[in-house]
Structure formats: C-alpha cells, structure tokens
Amino acid sequence: MTARSHPLRILHVFRAPVGGLFRHVLDVARGQSERGHAVGVLCDESTGGARAEELLAALSPHLALGVTRLPMRRDPHPRDLPALLAARRIARTLRADVLHGHGAKGGLYARLALSRRGEAISAYTPHGGSFNYAPGTTRHALYMSAERFMARRTDVFLFESDYIAGCFRAGVGETERVVRIVYNGLAPAEFEPVRAAAEPFDLMQIGELRPGKGVDTLIDALALLRHERGARLTLLVVGSGPSERELKARAEAAGVADAITFMPQQPIRQVLGRARLMVMPSHAESLPYVILEAAAAAQPLLATRVGGIPEIFGPQGDVLIAPADAALLAAAIRRTLAEPDETTLTKAEALQRFVRGRFSLAAMVDGVLAGYAEARARRAAARDRAAAA
C-alpha cells in the first residue's frame, strides 16, 4: 500500500497517554501522517497530565482527524458503556477506515466501536495489557475470556514482540485473522551518544512507578548491598505513578532513603548518562521502549528475563536475570559495577549495534501499514466472494 494510491483515515484508540504505549502511538501516528494518511487519536481525558498535553499538542499538526479525549477507566466499569457509544459515534463521524486499539482498554473500545456493516477494519496491539496477568489467576482467566470474544471482532493483530504473540496463542488460541510481529522502533537520532554526568549516580531506574516494574525489588537489593557489604550505592529513580508513596516508605523502612533520589518523569535522553548502570528489575514487560532507548544510547544495562526483553538483548540474553529476587539482583549489581570500564563499554556498544539492526522506526511504521493492507485485502476478497455467490 502506498500513501498516494490508498490514503487511509486511521483512528488510534488507547486509554492512558503515558509510557511506552503512548510513545508507540505518537511515533506510528506521525509516521503514518508523513506517508499521506489522515490520522486521529482517541484517549482518556484524565491521565497523563501536563506532559501528555504537551506531547499531544506537538503531534496535532500531524493529526488531520484531531485529538478526542473521553473518560476511560483502567478496569471494567459501568461508565464504559456511554464512553463506548461516544467512541462509536466519533469513529463514524470521522469516517475511519482503520480503528487501531492499543492496550487492553483501547483494544476493547476500538473493536466494539467498529460497525461490521462498513468497510472499516480493526487492528489491535496489546502492549502487554491483558497478557501481563499471570496464568492461573482469576484476572488472567477473565481477561483471556474477553480476548477470545474480542478476537472475532479483530481484523489484524499487530503484536509488538514474539513473546506477546506467544502469550496470545497460549491464552486465546490460534486465529485465522492476520497476525504480524511489528517491533517497536527507534529513530536514527536516538543512537547518538549522550553526555555522561560529571558526578553520576551508581544506579538508575526509569519508568512508571507501579506494581510490576520491580522498583521494590531494587530497593531491597540496595539495602542488602549496604547491610551485607557496607556499600552505600546511590540510586536515581525517574518516573511517577501510583506506587510512589509506597516505594518511598519502603526505602525509609529499609534504611536506604538517604541514597535514593526520586525525580519526576521527563524525556529519557535528558537523564541517560546520569548513572553508571541502568537497572530495569521488571516483573512483567512486553517490549519496553525505555530499554530500547537506553541500549540505543549505549547506556550500560542490567535487566530481568521477562516478556520481550530477551528479544532486545538477542545474543547478550545470557546477562539477564530472574525477576523478583533481591539477593540475585544485588549480586548482579555488585558484579556488573566491578567490571572494568572497557568491558562495560564493549558490551554496551555490542548491544547498541544489535538494536540498531533490528528496531527501526521506519520498519515499524511500514509494518503497521502492511498489516492494515493485508487485512483490507482479505476484507475485499471476502466481499467479492459473497457477491459472486
């Protein structure tokens, strides 16, 4: 499909304009607009704060279909019904050819807002979402039931990692719909070096402060290193979220609050280089942008073996560690910081080369559009068969 011969009207639907999911939508929407498509955004009106407003305002010149914000709850809620009806009206008014849902709630809204009588198609990128819940739990069973139902209203699945595609097959089953793996991608400028701080922290963690990101495990590891080894390592935590107060209290209780600096969320390249080692101790992930961005800038990294993170590390995957184990994390931090600077730099540059070759912004945008094109071709073929019958 080319922008000139088949311009599309594309509406991206998601809940929270924060984190990697939001970054993905911003990049895809801008790329689609630059290729000649009319693009719009529909998201929650109450999350994201000033930073979301700033990013959406910067994107607005690329959004021929504009920005629409509605109240969207994170968990299922009775108020979902009026919001869903409003989303359907918006999609109809905008004459969307593609409704692309991101995340569990965005995927729900996009697919339920689609009228099967028209020619519009539905696309779905989970970004973890429903598939972050542990198999065997009640929430996992409920969300997988919902995903199985919604699969029938999906024209194309655009999984952001092989890991999430595998979670889908395990929890939902095989599908006859179009399925593509489209990795998150980075722009060439993101591979430029960042300036190292004159007095760096020992460690840094970047991301939303919520359960599952493993910051609690990192705090416990920091306490172990101090109490068992006498090492007073400093930690910079960059981000905000619902667990911030709880994490600060945990640091106080562990006796390491004096070694931790909390900083609000900000553009990642402004903080990369402010620590000797970036630690991402996540308990669950899809394909996190923050690790991609750090790897692209050759920032030394220590991460857990969860979700799609091994796909980012590729041949260096053996350095990843198991999640939710403070003693293991403490040992890995101690071992990594003890490496000669030359060894650390060599590893970081090797990971940078691997990421440059596999995670391209242009390839991401083209992959998403190719998924739409395949789904639209299938829809057209089905109509032709029905007309000939």
Buried (B, 14 or more C-beta within 10 A) or exposed (E): BEBEEBBBBBBBBBBBBBBBBBBBBBBBBBBBBEBEBBBBBBBBEEBBEEBBEEBBEEBEEBBBBBBBBBEBBEEEEEEBEEBBEBBBEBBBEBEBBBBBBBBBBBBBBBBBBBEEEEEBBBBBBBBBBBBBBEEEEEEBEEBBEBBEEBBEBBBBBBBBBBBBBEBBEEBBEEBEBBBBBBBBBBEEEBBEEBEEBEEBBBBBBBBBBBEBBBBBBBBBBBBBBBEEEEBEBBBBBBBBBEBBEBBBEBBEEBEBBEBBEBBEBEEBBEBBBBBBBBBBBBBBBBBBBBBBBBBBBBBBBBBBBBBBBBBBBBEBEEBBBEBBBBEBBBBBBBEBBEBEEEEBEEBBEBBBEBBBEBBBBEBBBBBBBBBBBBBBEBBEEEEEEEEEE
